[in-house]
């Protein structure tokens, strides 16, 4: 787990403590997108209603990572969330984009 992922895990811990989420797992699922192409998201997050969200955390997004999360969102029945850390000088927190 890199530093950005660790910071997001801390954020998820706070959400779990406040019961916004039930639980989460780090790199616990791998999706087959095509022959020879796999995608392992950073976090699988279970919501209080049982719904599963897939959270992918990046310091900055490269085109190949965006393509993978978009393809996965088209193929699988989960909510896919792209998360990017906002710099402290810009107010901090997390920018979220749903697919």
PyMOL commands that set and color helices and strands:
alter all, ss='L'
color gray80, all
select helices_A, chain A and resi 3-17+63-75+88-90
alter helices_A, ss='H'
color red, helices_A
select strands_A, chain A and resi 21-26+31-34+37-39+43-47+52-58+79-85+94-98
alter strands_A, ss='S'
color yellow, strands_A
deselect
rebuild
show_as cartoon
